[in-house]
């Protein structure tokens, strides 16, 4: 640890370094003395945190690098989910880095890391391509309200009907959008 303050003879304040993992805390005496290091009897547990990940979008099978702290505090690997899909393929598991492939069961959503010490949820969303599986009604004039179902609709920014943007739509959830067929639609 390079960032610490000795408050008095019984208190040391320090910043937990990146890539730290659960374990004993050791205080070493000044160099050149015959004194032995002191070690805590309890483990300091590191809660998982997510700093960032990249890329922020991709398809199933995309390799994602996630950085943070306390990411390996589960054996053999932490439980990582993206939009409900559980990651099963890891190439790196360390205190500060997880590298994994997006599972086929994932949908757009935050990345969640669960370890024995706690849970971390990313502030960003990982986006997968949207897909439309159905819409009703299939026939209608301008002004018709259309229910669109599919997946990965989170934060959709535009809905078009044959290239003409709807001026009124709402993303109900990751699987449903309601949109009004625009004037001029063909």
C-alpha positions in Angstrom: 0.0 0.0 0.0 1.5 3.4 -1.0 -1.4 5.6 0.3 -1.5 5.4 4.1 -1.5 7.6 7.2 -0.3 6.7 10.7 -2.8 8.4 13.0 -1.2 7.3 16.2 0.5 4.3 17.8 -2.7 2.1 17.3 -4.3 3.4 14.1 -3.2 3.3 10.5 -5.6 4.5 7.7 -5.0 3.2 4.2 -6.6 3.0 0.8 -7.2 -0.5 -0.4 -5.2 -0.9 -3.7 -6.7 -2.0 -7.0 -6.5 -5.8 -7.6 -6.6 -6.5 -3.8 -8.1 -9.8 -2.7 -9.4 -11.1 0.5 -6.6 -11.9 3.0 -4.7 -10.9 6.1 -3.5 -7.4 6.6 0.3 -7.2 7.3 2.1 -4.2 8.8 5.9 -4.3 8.2 8.4 -2.6 10.6 10.9 -0.1 9.3 13.6 -1.6 7.0 16.8 -2.6 8.8 15.2 -3.4 12.2 15.0 -6.8 13.8 11.3 -6.4 14.4 8.8 -8.9 12.8 5.8 -7.9 10.7 2.4 -7.9 12.4 -0.5 -9.7 10.8 -4.2 -9.5 11.4 -6.0 -12.6 12.8 -9.0 -12.0 10.6 -9.2 -11.7 6.8 -10.0 -8.3 5.2 -12.8 -9.1 2.8 -12.9 -7.3 -0.5 -16.3 -6.5 -1.9 -16.6 -6.8 -5.6 -16.7 -3.5 -7.6 -16.9 -2.8 -11.3 -14.9 0.1 -12.7 -15.8 -0.4 -16.3 -16.0 -2.9 -19.2 -15.4 -3.0 -22.9 -16.7 -3.3 -25.4 -20.1 -1.9 -24.3 -22.1 -3.7 -27.1 -21.8 -6.8 -29.2 -23.4 -10.1 -30.1 -23.6 -13.4 -28.2 -20.0 -14.7 -28.0 -18.4 -11.3 -27.8 -15.4 -11.2 -25.5 -15.7 -8.6 -22.8 -13.0 -7.3 -20.5 -14.4 -6.1 -17.1 -12.2 -4.3 -14.6 -12.7 -3.6 -10.9 -11.7 -5.1 -7.5 -12.5 -8.3 -5.6 -13.7 -10.0 -8.8 -12.3 -13.4 -8.0 -13.8 -13.9 -4.5 -15.7 -17.0 -5.5 -14.4 -20.4 -6.4 -13.9 -21.5 -9.1 -15.4 -18.4 -10.8 -17.8 -15.6 -9.8 -21.4 -15.7 -10.9 -21.6 -13.2 -13.8 -24.9 -12.3 -15.5 -25.8 -10.0 -18.4 -29.5 -9.3 -18.8 -30.3 -12.6 -16.9 -27.9 -14.7 -19.0 -25.2 -16.5 -16.9 -21.6 -16.4 -18.2 -20.1 -19.8 -18.5 -16.9 -19.1 -20.5 -14.1 -17.2 -18.8 -10.5 -16.7 -20.1 -9.3 -14.6 -17.2 -10.4 -14.5 -13.5 -8.2 -12.3 -11.3 -8.9 -9.8 -8.4 -9.0 -6.9 -10.9 -10.0 -8.4 -14.2 -12.6 -10.7 -15.7 -12.5 -11.7 -19.3 -15.5 -13.7 -20.6 -17.8 -14.3 -23.5 -21.3 -13.0 -23.7 -23.6 -16.1 -23.3 -26.4 -16.9 -25.8 -28.9 -16.4 -23.1 -27.9 -12.8 -22.4 -30.0 -9.8 -23.3 -29.3 -6.1 -23.0 -28.7 -5.0 -19.4 -26.2 -4.3 -16.7 -23.4 -6.7 -15.9 -23.8 -8.2 -12.4 -20.9 -9.9 -10.5 -21.8 -12.1 -7.5 -19.0 -13.3 -5.2 -19.0 -14.8 -1.6 -18.3 -11.2 -0.4 -21.2 -9.4 -2.2 -22.7 -8.2 -5.5 -21.6 -5.5 -7.9 -23.8 -4.1 -10.6 -22.3 -2.1 -13.5 -23.5 1.5 -14.0 -23.4 0.9 -17.8 -25.6 -1.4 -19.8 -24.2 -4.0 -22.2 -26.2 -3.8 -25.4 -27.0 -6.7 -27.7 -28.6 -6.2 -31.1 -32.4 -5.7 -31.0 -34.6 -8.3 -32.7 -38.3 -8.1 -33.6 -40.2 -11.4 -33.2 -43.7 -10.1 -33.7 -46.0 -7.1 -34.0 -49.7 -6.5 -33.8 -51.8 -5.4 -35.6 -50.2 -6.2 -38.9 -52.5 -3.9 -40.8 -53.4 -0.3 -40.0 -53.4 3.3 -41.0 -51.3 6.2 -39.7 -52.1 6.7 -36.0 -52.6 3.0 -35.3 -50.9 1.9 -32.0 -48.6 -1.1 -32.7 -47.3 -3.5 -30.1 -43.8 -4.7 -31.1 -42.3 -7.7 -29.3 -38.8 -9.1 -29.4 -35.7 -8.6 -27.4 -33.0 -6.1 -26.5 -35.2 -3.0 -26.8 -33.7 -1.3 -23.7 -32.9 2.4 -24.5 -34.2 2.2 -28.1 -33.9 5.7 -29.6 -36.0 5.4 -32.7 -38.8 3.2 -34.2 -39.4 3.4 -37.9 -42.2 2.0 -40.1 -40.7 1.3 -43.6 -38.1 4.0 -43.0 -40.5 6.7 -41.5 -39.8 7.5 -37.8 -42.6 7.2 -35.3 -42.9 10.4 -33.3 -44.7 8.6 -30.5 -43.3 5.4 -29.0 -42.5 4.0 -25.6 -40.2 1.2 -24.5 -42.3 -0.8 -22.1 -39.5 -3.2 -21.2 -36.6 -5.0 -22.8 -39.0 -7.1 -24.8 -41.9 -4.7 -25.7 -42.4 -1.4 -27.4 -45.6 0.5 -28.1 -45.4 2.8 -31.2 -47.9 4.9 -33.2 -47.7 4.4 -37.0 -46.5 7.7 -38.4 -48.2 9.9 -41.0 -47.0 9.0 -44.5 -46.4 5.4 -43.6 -46.6 2.9 -46.5 
